[in-house]
Amino acid sequence: MADYTLVRYSFEGEKFEIMVKPDPALDYRLGKKKDISAILVSDEIYTDASKGTRPAAEKLLHAFKTEDPTEIAEIILKKGDLNLTTDQRRKMIEEKKKQIVTFIARTYVDPRTHLPHPPLRIEQAMKDTRVSIDPHKTVDEQVKDIVENLRSIIALKSESLKLEIVVPAQFASQSYAVLKSVGTLNKEEWQNNGSLKAILEIPAAARPNVIDRLGSITKGSATVEVVS
């Protein structure tokens, strides 16, 4: 593998490039590495790295609102096009596929059972429909079209549920933080004895996960009921 690859970024017709280490750069894009200093081959910003040409300071300020090379490199690395090897592209596509499968399993249900499809079933449907995954696009940018393709094989519906949850006082504080992170609290009532009674709205597919997490925290003492 080459010692470096390029990340290219365009802004209003102006082109910018940075030189990066291939594997650390990919790990950064996948969220596995945060230290940008370990990724950059140099802190130089180029308009054409092969020729060694650099942009004027005013062009950097216009495009990035800063002249700091590290800040600029971080923007280019996040938003620019990373040249990938064949193996890296495969790795990035696999990672993106896992994220998409997880999102679908947590957001969509089988409308006949109101339960999520198993991830393996979703993966097989993606394979059967020959879904194309863009490693550079976010899950949100792709999932709508992917779900439409999958509906030719499996039934998928985005539903929300309202759960009435009662948590005993000794587990209320810890449970409250979890409830805030998994859905929308439409109502919360702190009882005189310190217990928590809440109405939580979540994607229907998230119900098993919410119940499991509450059960783990409260040792099975929380009550969860579906309300209309």
Secondary structure per residue as TSV (DSSP state, phi and psi in degrees):
chain	resnum	aa	ss	phi	psi
A	1	M	-	360.0	144.3
A	2	A	-	-63.3	156.8
A	3	D	S	-71.6	-20.9
A	4	Y	-	-150.3	162.5
A	5	T	E	-139.0	175.6
A	6	L	E	-111.3	149.0
A	7	V	E	-117.4	124.6
A	8	R	E	-110.3	140.1
A	9	Y	E	-140.9	136.6
A	10	S	E	-117.7	141.3
A	11	F	E	-142.5	114.4
A	12	E	T	49.6	43.9
A	13	G	T	86.0	-12.1
A	14	E	E	-89.3	137.5
A	15	K	E	-108.8	138.6
A	16	F	E	-132.3	145.8
A	17	E	E	-138.4	147.7
A	18	I	E	-131.2	154.3
A	19	M	E	-101.3	127.6
A	20	V	E	-133.4	161.3
A	21	K	-	-80.6	127.9
A	22	P	H	-55.6	-56.6
A	23	D	H	-68.7	-44.9
A	24	P	H	-61.1	-34.9
A	25	A	H	-64.9	-42.0
A	26	L	H	-65.5	-42.3
A	27	D	H	-59.7	-36.5
A	28	Y	H	-64.5	-44.3
A	29	R	H	-65.8	-27.5
A	30	L	T	-89.0	3.0
A	31	G	T	79.5	15.6
A	32	K	S	-98.2	-8.8
A	33	K	-	-140.9	137.0
A	34	K	-	-118.0	-18.7
A	35	D	-	-82.3	100.3
A	36	I	G	-68.3	-24.9
A	37	S	G	-63.8	-25.4
A	38	A	G	-84.2	-2.8
A	39	I	T	-104.4	-37.0
A	40	L	B	-74.3	135.9
A	41	V	S	-73.9	-37.5
A	42	S	-	-152.9	167.4
A	43	D	S	-96.2	20.0
A	44	E	-	-79.8	140.8
A	45	I	-	-107.2	129.0
A	46	Y	B	-118.3	157.5
A	47	T	S	-94.9	-26.7
A	48	D	B	-151.6	100.8
A	49	A	T	-64.4	-33.0
A	50	S	T	-66.2	-27.9
A	51	K	T	-100.5	-8.5
A	52	G	T	75.1	17.7
A	53	T	B	-83.5	141.5
A	54	R	-	-121.3	150.5
A	55	P	-	-77.4	155.9
A	56	A	-	-71.0	154.7
A	57	A	H	-58.2	-38.3
A	58	E	H	-66.6	-30.0
A	59	K	H	-71.5	-36.6
A	60	L	H	-64.2	-44.5
A	61	L	H	-63.0	-40.2
A	62	H	H	-66.4	-41.5
A	63	A	H	-82.0	-35.3
A	64	F	H	-120.6	-5.8
A	65	K	S	62.0	21.8
A	66	T	-	-161.9	158.5
A	67	E	-	-108.4	-0.5
A	68	D	-	-68.2	118.1
A	69	P	H	-63.7	-33.2
A	70	T	H	-69.2	-42.5
A	71	E	H	-64.1	-40.7
A	72	I	H	-65.7	-44.0
A	73	A	H	-60.8	-37.2
A	74	E	H	-65.7	-40.8
A	75	I	H	-64.1	-45.2
A	76	I	H	-62.9	-41.5
A	77	L	H	-65.6	-35.5
A	78	K	H	-76.6	-39.1
A	79	K	H	-106.0	-17.6
A	80	G	S	-82.6	178.7
A	81	D	E	-94.6	117.1
A	82	L	E	-90.0	123.1
A	83	N	-	-67.0	120.6
A	84	L	-	-109.8	144.2
A	85	T	-	-75.3	166.9
A	86	T	H	-58.2	-42.9
A	87	D	H	-67.3	-39.2
A	88	Q	H	-66.3	-41.1
A	89	R	H	-61.8	-42.7
A	90	R	H	-60.9	-43.5
A	91	K	H	-63.3	-41.1
A	92	M	H	-69.9	-37.9
A	93	I	H	-65.3	-41.6
A	94	E	H	-62.3	-41.2
A	95	E	H	-64.8	-42.6
A	96	K	H	-66.1	-37.1
A	97	K	H	-62.6	-42.8
A	98	K	H	-59.8	-41.5
A	99	Q	H	-64.2	-40.7
A	100	I	H	-67.9	-43.6
A	101	V	H	-60.4	-45.0
A	102	T	H	-60.9	-42.9
A	103	F	H	-62.5	-46.1
A	104	I	H	-64.1	-42.9
A	105	A	H	-63.9	-28.8
A	106	R	H	-90.7	-15.8
A	107	T	H	-112.9	-30.7
A	108	Y	E	-114.4	151.3
A	109	V	E	-128.9	165.2
A	110	D	B	-77.7	116.4
A	111	P	T	-62.9	-17.1
A	112	R	T	-79.0	-34.3
A	113	T	T	-110.0	-15.7
A	114	H	T	61.8	25.5
A	115	L	B	-118.5	152.8
A	116	P	-	-70.5	151.1
A	117	H	-	-73.8	144.4
A	118	P	-	-61.1	143.7
A	119	P	H	-52.8	-37.8
A	120	L	H	-63.5	-35.0
A	121	R	H	-67.4	-40.3
A	122	I	H	-66.0	-43.3
A	123	E	H	-59.6	-43.0
A	124	Q	H	-65.2	-39.7
A	125	A	H	-64.1	-37.9
A	126	M	H	-64.1	-38.6
A	127	K	H	-68.2	-44.0
A	128	D	H	-65.8	-33.7
A	129	T	T	-91.5	1.8
A	130	R	T	52.6	48.4
A	131	V	-	-61.9	135.3
A	132	S	-	-97.3	127.6
A	133	I	-	-112.4	128.3
A	134	D	-	-94.8	114.8
A	135	P	T	-66.3	-17.9
A	136	H	T	-91.7	-15.1
A	137	K	S	-93.1	152.8
A	138	T	-	-74.5	166.2
A	139	V	H	-59.3	-45.3
A	140	D	H	-59.3	-34.4
A	141	E	H	-72.7	-20.5
A	142	Q	H	-113.2	-26.8
A	143	V	H	-65.5	-32.9
A	144	K	H	-61.3	-48.3
A	145	D	H	-67.0	-37.3
A	146	I	H	-64.5	-43.6
A	147	V	H	-61.7	-40.6
A	148	E	H	-60.1	-40.5
A	149	N	H	-65.4	-42.2
A	150	L	H	-66.3	-27.5
A	151	R	T	-64.5	-13.4
A	152	S	T	-74.0	-13.8
A	153	I	T	-119.4	-44.5
A	154	I	S	-125.9	147.4
A	155	A	-	-78.6	127.9
A	156	L	-	-133.7	132.5
A	157	K	E	-142.0	136.1
A	158	S	E	-89.1	112.3
A	159	E	-	-125.4	154.0
A	160	S	E	-118.6	152.2
A	161	L	E	-125.2	149.8
A	162	K	E	-111.2	125.1
A	163	L	E	-113.0	133.5
A	164	E	E	-94.0	120.6
A	165	I	E	-122.2	132.8
A	166	V	E	-122.4	124.4
A	167	V	E	-120.2	129.4
A	168	P	-	-59.5	155.6
A	169	A	H	-55.2	-41.9
A	170	Q	H	-68.3	-16.3
A	171	F	H	-114.2	2.2
A	172	A	H	-64.3	-45.2
A	173	S	H	-63.4	-47.9
A	174	Q	H	-66.2	-39.4
A	175	S	H	-67.2	-36.5
A	176	Y	H	-59.2	-42.0
A	177	A	H	-63.1	-38.5
A	178	V	H	-67.3	-44.9
A	179	L	H	-59.8	-40.4
A	180	K	H	-63.2	-30.2
A	181	S	H	-85.4	-20.1
A	182	V	H	-105.1	-11.6
A	183	G	S	-167.1	-161.1
A	184	T	E	-110.2	124.1
A	185	L	E	-84.0	104.3
A	186	N	E	-77.4	-24.9
A	187	K	E	-156.0	141.3
A	188	E	E	-143.5	131.9
A	189	E	E	-131.0	119.6
A	190	W	E	-91.8	117.3
A	191	Q	-	-78.1	163.6
A	192	N	T	-60.4	-28.5
A	193	N	T	-87.5	5.8
A	194	G	S	91.9	-6.3
A	195	S	-	-75.2	163.2
A	196	L	E	-117.8	130.6
A	197	K	E	-119.0	124.7
A	198	A	E	-141.6	154.2
A	199	I	E	-109.1	115.8
A	200	L	E	-113.1	128.7
A	201	E	E	-103.7	127.5
A	202	I	E	-140.8	161.9
A	203	P	E	-61.4	139.7
A	204	A	G	-55.9	-35.4
A	205	A	G	-67.4	-17.7
A	206	A	G	-85.2	-5.8
A	207	R	H	-56.4	-49.0
A	208	P	H	-59.5	-39.3
A	209	N	H	-66.0	-42.1
A	210	V	H	-63.1	-45.0
A	211	I	H	-63.2	-42.0
A	212	D	H	-62.9	-43.9
A	213	R	H	-67.0	-42.5
A	214	L	H	-65.3	-40.2
A	215	G	H	-61.4	-38.8
A	216	S	H	-67.3	-42.6
A	217	I	H	-69.8	-43.2
A	218	T	H	-96.8	4.3
A	219	K	T	57.1	36.2
A	220	G	T	80.2	8.4
A	221	S	-	-90.7	-9.7
A	222	A	-	-78.1	149.8
A	223	T	E	-110.0	138.9
A	224	V	E	-133.5	122.6
A	225	E	E	-133.0	142.3
A	226	V	E	-77.7	131.7
A	227	V	E	-119.2	155.1
A	228	S	-	-83.0	360.0
